Amino acid sequence: MSKGLVLGVYEPNEKDGPFIFSPSAKSFDESTAGKLESVLKIAGKTLSCGKVRLLYGLDETYSTVTVANLGKQDEGYDDTEQVDQGKENVRTAVARAVLSLCEVGETDVDVDACGDAEAAAEGAFLSLHSFDDLKQEDKRKPKVNVTLYTKGLGDESNAKAQWSRGQVLATAQNFVRWLQENPANLMTPTFFCQQVKRNLGDLKNVKVTVREKEWAESMKMGSFLSVTQGSDEPPKFLEIDYQGGKADDPFVVFVGKGITFDSGGICIKASLGMDEMRADMSGAACVVSSIQAAAKLGLPINVKGLAPLCENMPSGKATKPGDVVTAMNGKTIQVNDTDYEGRLILADALCYAETFKPKLILDIATLTGEVIIALGAAATAAYTKSENIWENLHNAGKATGDRVWRMPLFKHYTKQMTECDLADINNVGTKGREAGSCTAAAFLKEFVSTDNWVHLDMAGVMTNNGDVPYLGKGMSGRPTRTLVQFLENLSKQQA
């Protein structure tokens, strides 16, 4: 049976020197009596960082060998880029190597640890994700079996553990991508909850609770319910509990925006690109998958996930511009733009989160188009007053390569939201779209009383259009791995 192999090499120390082999590549070269080195001397001269070269006829076990350039051997944290560049090089090189093998028909692939088995697994499994469930079988990409190549590794058990962790993280991010890509006629609030129960319901120390509209009414979630009333799809309020720590340990609450389709409501969006609003539940998806990964990894921390789920649709029952609604904490909100609905459902979810008196609250949402103007796809915007939260979150992004960037929570923005004709607060700033992501954060701040809160605006990283080389085109699943790393950082700090 045909089989492919990915091997990593580092750039030469000198301009015209030989490539430096990873331990596994060195072992392979020795087993083939130096064939790999001799071929690379001829075929590898133009092999630069992140690039790959397909080689044939080197070994009887592997019909195709792909050599991936991992860059400099001592590459580490890049202060300018604020990422661990060595890890990013591994993810990128392995992803391209695995895909190159798929292109020549290999469906059974062994992958070199490349000095970082976790990053190698992430690159491999993230690159292979493809949403083709709704296509005819003959148009779907073949499944590829990927395993760790352990020959030449000094500490095989540690490499396997790292590989397993990387696979868990990539699988979690790919689950987000799957949820994002499903069309809105399938991915309703009801179906979303069904998929969460299917994927998380049997995990150790995890409890999934789905609450109905009547519960939200009993909790006086008028802000959330105002968004739901234009749709025929019943809203849901999803609650997930992961008890990874001791019973009396403090816990954190993750809140995710769950708009399964956003038409804009009465303030309807332009048709061009509206199809992507099937992924306006990306915040909820990231919350779900980060808890899934935390449970699979057995992180010693307690986490509660909350996701208000609904559609934002126009109808005779829909909220109208100028309507006033009342949130769970009693604050009244003038809804001047029904397309600014994400903050309305998050307001009540944040109020509910505070009732548990958690150690920390994090909310995440595809909240504003304005953040795309500010940051593009380079990073997720983060708003917090807490230096400790920012430091943990920032460090998480450095490790995962999926960065966050701190934005201001000035009173300047709060004033633009609270100068309101009819209510306590408006859902649109007095200066319209100016600093729209900042004013949205200022709005949400009115519904939390603690400074141990962080808001993430992830609209800019929702899709991937060549920005991240180890993710294909389409929905990205970002920043799931950063959220998981953030939870791990908190658990270590708490221990």
C-alpha positions as CSV (number, residue, x, y, z in Angstrom):
1,M,0.0,0.0,0.0
2,S,1.2,3.5,-0.9
3,K,2.5,5.6,2.0
4,G,3.9,9.0,2.4
5,L,6.4,10.5,4.9
6,V,7.1,14.1,6.0
7,L,10.6,14.9,7.2
8,G,11.9,18.2,8.6
9,V,15.2,19.9,7.9
10,Y,16.6,23.2,9.2
11,E,18.3,25.8,7.1
12,P,22.1,25.5,6.9
13,N,24.3,27.5,9.3
14,E,26.3,28.7,6.4
15,K,25.1,29.9,3.0
16,D,26.3,27.0,1.0
17,G,26.3,24.4,3.8
18,P,24.1,21.2,4.0
19,F,20.7,21.2,5.5
20,I,20.5,20.3,9.2
21,F,18.4,17.2,9.7
22,S,15.9,16.7,12.4
23,P,16.5,13.6,14.5
24,S,14.0,11.6,12.5
25,A,15.3,12.8,9.2
26,K,18.8,11.9,10.3
27,S,17.7,8.4,11.3
28,F,15.9,8.0,7.9
29,D,19.0,9.2,6.0
30,E,21.1,6.6,7.9
31,S,18.6,3.8,7.1
32,T,18.8,4.7,3.4
33,A,22.6,4.8,3.3
34,G,22.7,8.6,2.8
35,K,20.2,8.8,-0.1
36,L,18.3,11.7,1.5
37,E,21.3,13.8,1.9
38,S,22.6,13.1,-1.6
39,V,19.3,13.9,-3.3
40,L,18.9,17.1,-1.2
41,K,22.3,18.3,-2.4
42,I,20.8,18.3,-5.9
43,A,17.1,19.0,-5.4
44,G,17.1,21.1,-2.3
45,K,19.1,24.1,-3.2
46,T,16.1,26.4,-3.6
47,L,14.2,24.9,-0.6
48,S,13.4,28.0,1.6
49,C,11.7,28.2,4.9
50,G,8.1,26.8,4.8
51,K,8.6,25.2,1.4
52,V,8.6,21.5,0.7
53,R,10.2,19.1,-1.8
54,L,8.7,15.8,-3.0
55,L,11.2,13.0,-3.4
56,Y,10.7,9.5,-4.8
57,G,12.4,6.1,-4.7
58,L,14.3,6.6,-1.4
59,D,12.7,3.8,0.6
60,E,10.6,0.7,0.1
61,T,8.2,1.6,2.9
62,Y,7.4,5.1,1.7
63,S,6.6,5.7,-1.9
64,T,6.8,9.4,-1.5
65,V,8.9,11.4,1.0
66,T,8.3,15.1,1.5
67,V,11.1,17.2,3.0
68,A,9.9,20.4,4.7
69,N,12.2,23.4,5.5
70,L,11.6,24.4,9.2
71,G,13.7,27.6,9.0
72,K,16.4,28.2,11.5
73,Q,17.0,25.6,14.1
74,D,17.2,28.1,17.0
75,E,14.1,30.1,15.9
76,G,12.0,31.1,18.9
77,Y,9.9,34.0,20.1
78,D,9.8,37.0,17.7
79,D,9.2,40.1,19.8
80,T,8.2,42.2,16.8
81,E,5.7,39.7,15.5
82,Q,4.7,38.6,19.1
83,V,4.6,34.9,18.2
84,D,6.8,31.9,18.7
85,Q,8.1,31.8,15.1
86,G,9.7,28.4,15.6
87,K,6.3,26.9,16.3
88,E,4.7,28.8,13.4
89,N,7.4,27.5,11.1
90,V,6.7,23.9,12.1
91,R,2.9,24.3,11.6
92,T,3.3,25.9,8.2
93,A,5.9,23.5,6.9
94,V,4.1,20.4,8.1
95,A,0.8,21.6,6.7
96,R,2.3,22.2,3.3
97,A,4.1,18.9,3.3
98,V,1.0,16.9,4.2
99,L,-1.1,18.7,1.5
100,S,1.6,18.0,-1.1
101,L,1.4,14.3,-0.3
102,C,-2.4,14.4,-0.6
103,E,-2.0,16.1,-4.0
104,V,-0.1,13.1,-5.3
105,G,-2.7,10.6,-3.9
106,E,-1.1,9.6,-0.6
107,T,-3.8,8.9,2.0
108,D,-1.6,7.3,4.7
109,V,1.0,9.7,6.0
110,D,3.6,9.6,8.8
111,V,4.8,13.0,10.1
112,D,8.2,13.8,11.7
113,A,7.9,15.6,15.1
114,C,10.1,18.4,13.6
115,G,11.3,19.4,17.0
116,D,7.8,20.2,18.2
117,A,5.3,17.3,17.9
118,E,2.4,19.5,19.2
119,A,2.9,22.1,16.5
120,A,3.4,19.4,13.9
121,A,0.1,17.8,14.8
122,E,-1.6,21.1,14.6
123,G,-0.3,21.9,11.2
124,A,-1.2,18.5,9.9
125,F,-4.7,18.2,11.2
126,L,-5.7,21.9,10.6
127,S,-4.5,21.7,7.0
128,L,-6.6,18.6,6.3
129,H,-9.9,20.1,7.4
130,S,-12.4,20.4,4.6
131,F,-16.2,21.0,4.8
132,D,-17.6,18.9,2.0
133,D,-20.3,17.0,4.0
134,L,-23.0,18.4,1.7
135,K,-21.4,17.4,-1.6
136,Q,-21.8,14.1,-3.4
137,E,-19.4,11.4,-2.2
138,D,-17.3,11.4,-5.4
139,K,-16.6,15.2,-4.9
140,R,-15.4,14.8,-1.3
141,K,-11.8,14.8,-0.5
142,P,-10.5,11.4,0.6
143,K,-9.8,10.8,4.3
144,V,-6.2,10.9,5.2
145,N,-4.7,8.9,8.1
146,V,-1.9,10.9,9.8
147,T,0.4,9.4,12.4
148,L,3.6,10.5,14.2
149,Y,6.8,9.2,12.8
150,T,8.9,8.2,15.9
151,K,12.1,6.8,14.5
152,G,15.1,8.6,15.7
153,L,13.3,10.3,18.6
154,G,15.1,10.2,21.9
155,D,12.0,10.7,24.1
156,E,9.3,8.9,22.1
157,S,6.7,8.9,24.9
158,N,6.9,12.7,25.3
159,A,6.7,13.3,21.6
160,K,3.6,11.1,21.5
161,A,2.0,13.0,24.3
162,Q,2.7,16.3,22.5
163,W,1.3,15.0,19.3
164,S,-1.9,13.9,21.0
165,R,-2.3,17.3,22.6
166,G,-1.8,19.0,19.2
167,Q,-4.4,16.7,17.7
168,V,-6.9,17.6,20.4
169,L,-6.3,21.3,19.8
170,A,-6.6,21.0,16.1
171,T,-9.7,18.9,16.3
172,A,-11.4,21.5,18.6
173,Q,-10.6,24.3,16.1
174,N,-11.9,22.1,13.2
175,F,-15.1,21.5,15.1
176,V,-15.6,25.3,15.2
177,R,-14.9,25.4,11.5
178,W,-17.5,22.7,10.9
179,L,-20.1,24.6,13.0
180,Q,-19.3,27.8,11.1
181,E,-19.5,26.4,7.6
182,N,-22.9,24.7,8.0
183,P,-25.6,26.6,6.2
184,A,-28.1,28.5,8.4
185,N,-31.1,26.4,7.3
186,L,-29.3,23.5,8.9
187,M,-27.4,25.2,11.7
188,T,-30.4,26.5,13.6
189,P,-30.2,27.1,17.4
190,T,-31.8,23.7,17.9
191,F,-29.3,21.9,15.7
192,F,-26.4,23.7,17.2
193,C,-27.4,22.5,20.7
194,Q,-27.9,19.0,19.3
195,Q,-24.3,18.9,17.9
196,V,-22.9,20.2,21.2
197,K,-24.7,17.4,23.1
198,R,-23.4,14.9,20.6
199,N,-19.8,16.1,20.9
200,L,-19.5,17.1,24.5
201,G,-22.3,15.2,26.3
202,D,-20.3,12.1,27.0
203,L,-17.0,13.8,28.1
204,K,-15.9,13.3,31.6
205,N,-16.9,16.1,34.0
206,V,-19.0,17.9,31.4
207,K,-22.7,18.7,31.7
208,V,-24.7,20.3,28.9
209,T,-28.0,22.1,29.6
210,V,-30.2,23.6,26.9
211,R,-32.7,26.2,28.1
212,E,-35.8,27.3,26.3
213,K,-37.4,30.6,25.5
214,E,-39.7,30.3,28.6
215,W,-36.6,30.2,30.9
216,A,-35.2,33.4,29.3
217,E,-38.5,35.0,29.9
218,S,-38.5,34.0,33.5
219,M,-35.0,35.5,33.8
220,K,-36.2,38.8,32.4
221,M,-33.8,38.6,29.5
222,G,-35.6,41.3,27.5
223,S,-32.5,42.3,25.5
224,F,-31.8,38.8,24.3
225,L,-35.5,38.1,23.5
226,S,-35.9,41.3,21.5
227,V,-33.5,39.9,18.9
228,T,-35.2,36.5,18.7
229,Q,-38.7,37.8,18.1
230,G,-38.3,38.3,14.3
231,S,-37.5,34.7,13.6
232,D,-39.7,31.6,13.5
233,E,-36.8,29.5,14.8
234,P,-37.1,29.0,18.6
235,P,-34.2,30.6,20.6
236,K,-32.0,28.5,22.9
237,F,-29.8,29.4,25.8
238,L,-26.9,26.9,26.1
239,E,-25.1,26.3,29.3
240,I,-22.0,24.0,29.6
241,D,-20.3,23.1,32.9
242,Y,-16.8,21.5,33.0
243,Q,-15.7,20.5,36.5
244,G,-12.0,19.9,36.0
245,G,-10.8,21.4,39.3
246,K,-11.9,20.8,42.9
247,A,-15.5,21.5,43.8
248,D,-14.6,24.6,45.8
249,D,-12.2,26.0,43.2
250,P,-13.0,29.3,41.6
251,F,-14.2,29.1,38.1
252,V,-14.3,31.1,34.9
253,V,-17.3,31.9,32.6
254,F,-16.9,32.0,28.9
255,V,-19.8,33.7,27.0
256,G,-20.2,33.3,23.2
257,K,-22.4,35.2,20.7
258,G,-24.7,32.7,19.1
259,I,-26.4,34.3,16.1
260,T,-27.0,31.4,13.8
261,F,-27.9,33.8,11.0
262,D,-27.7,37.6,10.9
263,S,-29.8,39.2,8.2
264,G,-29.5,42.6,10.1
265,G,-33.2,42.4,11.1
266,I,-35.3,45.4,10.0
267,C,-32.0,47.2,9.3
268,I,-31.2,44.5,6.7
269,K,-27.7,44.0,5.4
270,A,-26.6,44.2,1.8
271,S,-27.0,40.9,0.0
272,L,-23.3,40.7,-1.0
273,G,-21.5,38.6,1.5
274,M,-24.6,38.0,3.7
275,D,-24.2,34.3,3.3
276,E,-21.1,34.4,5.6
277,M,-23.5,35.5,8.4
278,R,-24.2,31.8,8.9
279,A,-21.0,32.0,11.0
280,D,-22.2,34.8,13.2
281,M,-22.4,32.2,15.9
282,S,-18.6,31.8,15.9
283,G,-18.2,33.1,19.4
284,A,-20.5,30.4,20.7
285,A,-18.7,27.8,18.7
286,C,-15.3,28.9,20.1
287,V,-16.7,28.7,23.6
288,V,-18.0,25.2,23.0
289,S,-14.8,23.9,21.4
290,S,-12.5,25.4,23.9
291,I,-14.3,23.6,26.7
292,Q,-14.3,20.4,24.7
293,A,-10.5,20.6,24.4
294,A,-10.1,21.5,28.1
295,A,-12.1,18.4,29.0
296,K,-10.2,16.1,26.7
297,L,-6.9,17.5,28.0
298,G,-8.1,17.2,31.6
299,L,-7.2,20.8,32.5
300,P,-7.5,21.3,36.3
301,I,-9.9,24.2,36.1
302,N,-13.7,24.8,36.4
303,V,-15.3,26.5,33.4
304,K,-18.9,27.5,32.6
305,G,-19.8,28.2,29.0
306,L,-22.9,30.3,28.1
307,A,-24.3,30.8,24.6
308,P,-27.4,32.7,23.8
309,L,-28.6,31.3,20.4
310,C,-31.0,32.8,17.9
311,E,-31.5,34.2,14.5
312,N,-31.8,37.9,13.7
313,M,-34.5,38.2,11.1
314,P,-36.9,40.8,9.7
315,S,-40.6,40.2,10.1
316,G,-43.8,41.8,11.4
317,K,-42.8,40.8,14.9
318,A,-39.2,42.0,14.6
319,T,-37.7,44.7,16.8
320,K,-37.9,48.1,15.1
321,P,-35.3,50.9,15.1
322,G,-36.1,53.2,18.1
323,D,-37.6,50.4,20.2
324,V,-36.6,50.3,23.9
325,V,-36.0,46.9,25.6
326,T,-35.0,46.0,29.2
327,A,-32.0,43.9,30.0
328,M,-31.8,41.4,32.9
329,N,-30.1,43.9,35.2
330,G,-32.9,46.5,34.7
331,K,-31.1,48.8,32.3
332,T,-33.1,50.0,29.3
333,I,-31.6,50.0,25.8
334,Q,-32.7,52.0,22.8
335,V,-32.3,49.9,19.7
336,N,-31.5,52.4,17.0
337,D,-29.9,49.8,14.7
338,T,-31.2,46.2,14.7
339,D,-28.0,45.0,12.9
340,Y,-26.1,45.7,16.2
341,E,-27.8,42.7,17.7
342,G,-24.8,40.8,19.1
343,R,-24.3,43.1,21.9
344,L,-28.0,42.8,22.8
345,I,-27.9,39.1,23.3
346,L,-24.5,39.3,25.1
347,A,-25.8,41.9,27.5
348,D,-28.2,39.4,29.2
349,A,-25.7,36.6,29.0
350,L,-23.2,38.7,30.8
351,C,-25.7,39.7,33.5
352,Y,-26.5,36.0,34.0
353,A,-22.8,35.2,34.1
354,E,-22.4,37.6,37.0
355,T,-25.0,35.8,39.1
356,F,-22.4,33.0,39.6
357,K,-19.8,35.4,41.0
358,P,-17.0,33.8,38.9
359,K,-13.3,34.5,39.2
360,L,-13.3,35.8,35.6
361,I,-15.7,36.4,32.7
362,L,-14.6,36.3,29.1
363,D,-17.0,37.0,26.2
364,I,-16.2,36.4,22.6
365,A,-18.1,37.5,19.5
366,T,-18.0,38.3,15.8
367,L,-19.2,41.7,17.1
368,T,-18.2,44.4,14.6
369,G,-17.1,45.0,11.1
370,E,-15.2,48.0,12.4
371,V,-12.6,45.7,14.1
372,I,-11.8,44.3,10.6
373,I,-10.9,47.8,9.5
374,A,-8.7,48.2,12.7
375,L,-6.9,44.9,12.8
376,G,-7.7,42.9,9.7
377,A,-7.1,39.2,10.2
378,A,-3.8,39.7,12.1
379,A,-5.3,39.4,15.6
380,T,-8.4,39.2,17.8
381,A,-9.2,42.5,19.6
382,A,-9.1,42.3,23.4
383,Y,-10.7,44.8,25.8
384,T,-10.0,44.5,29.6
385,K,-9.1,46.6,32.6
386,S,-7.2,43.6,34.2
387,E,-3.5,43.5,33.7
388,N,-3.4,39.9,34.9
389,I,-6.1,38.8,32.4
390,W,-4.3,40.6,29.6
391,E,-0.9,39.1,30.4
392,N,-2.3,35.5,30.5
393,L,-4.3,36.1,27.3
394,H,-1.4,37.8,25.5
395,N,1.0,34.9,26.4
396,A,-1.5,32.4,25.2
397,G,-1.6,34.1,21.8
398,K,2.2,34.1,21.6
399,A,2.3,30.3,22.1
400,T,-0.5,29.4,19.7
401,G,0.4,31.9,16.9
402,D,-3.2,33.1,17.1
403,R,-2.6,36.6,18.5
404,V,-4.7,39.0,20.5
405,W,-4.2,42.8,20.6
406,R,-5.3,45.0,23.4
407,M,-7.7,47.8,22.6
408,P,-8.8,50.8,24.8
409,L,-11.8,50.9,27.2
410,F,-11.9,54.7,27.7
411,K,-14.8,56.6,29.2
412,H,-14.6,58.5,25.9
413,Y,-16.4,55.6,24.3
414,T,-18.8,54.9,27.2
415,K,-20.1,58.5,26.9
416,Q,-21.0,57.9,23.2
417,M,-23.2,55.0,24.3
418,T,-24.9,56.4,27.3
419,E,-26.0,59.7,25.7
420,C,-29.3,58.4,24.8
421,D,-32.7,60.0,24.1
422,L,-35.1,57.4,25.3
423,A,-33.3,54.9,27.5
424,D,-30.2,54.3,29.7
425,I,-28.0,53.3,26.8
426,N,-28.1,53.1,23.1
427,N,-27.0,50.1,21.1
428,V,-25.2,52.5,18.6
429,G,-22.7,55.2,19.4
430,T,-23.5,58.8,18.9
431,K,-20.8,59.0,16.3
432,G,-22.0,56.0,14.3
433,R,-19.4,53.6,13.1
434,E,-16.5,55.7,14.3
435,A,-14.4,53.4,16.7
436,G,-17.2,50.9,16.4
437,S,-15.4,48.0,18.1
438,C,-14.5,50.3,21.0
439,T,-18.0,51.6,21.5
440,A,-19.3,48.0,21.3
441,A,-17.0,47.0,24.1
442,A,-18.1,50.1,26.1
443,F,-21.7,49.0,25.7
444,L,-20.9,45.5,27.0
445,K,-19.0,47.0,30.0
446,E,-22.4,48.4,31.2
447,F,-23.5,44.9,31.9
448,V,-20.6,43.7,34.0
449,S,-19.7,45.1,37.4
450,T,-16.4,43.3,37.8
451,D,-13.0,44.4,36.3
452,N,-12.1,40.7,35.9
453,W,-13.7,40.7,32.5
454,V,-12.4,40.6,29.0
455,H,-14.2,41.1,25.7
456,L,-12.9,39.6,22.5
457,D,-14.0,40.9,19.1
458,M,-13.1,38.2,16.7
459,A,-14.9,39.4,13.5
460,G,-11.6,40.0,11.8
461,V,-10.4,36.4,12.2
462,M,-13.7,34.6,11.4
463,T,-12.5,33.6,7.9
464,N,-9.2,32.7,6.3
465,N,-8.2,34.1,2.9
466,G,-4.6,33.1,2.8
467,D,-3.7,35.0,6.1
468,V,-2.8,31.8,7.9
469,P,-0.8,29.4,5.7
470,Y,-1.8,26.2,7.6
471,L,-5.6,27.0,7.3
472,G,-7.4,26.5,4.1
473,K,-9.8,29.0,2.6
474,G,-13.1,29.5,4.4
475,M,-14.0,29.7,8.0
476,S,-11.0,29.6,10.3
477,G,-12.0,28.4,13.8
478,R,-9.8,31.1,15.3
479,P,-9.0,31.8,18.1
480,T,-10.0,28.5,19.7
481,R,-6.5,27.3,20.5
482,T,-5.7,30.6,22.2
483,L,-8.7,30.2,24.5
484,V,-7.6,26.7,25.5
485,Q,-4.1,27.9,26.2
486,F,-5.6,30.8,28.2
487,L,-7.5,28.3,30.3
488,E,-4.3,26.3,30.9
489,N,-2.4,29.5,31.8
490,L,-5.1,30.3,34.4
491,S,-5.1,26.7,35.8
492,K,-1.3,26.9,36.4
493,Q,-1.6,30.3,38.0
494,Q,-4.4,29.0,40.2
495,A,-2.5,25.8,41.3
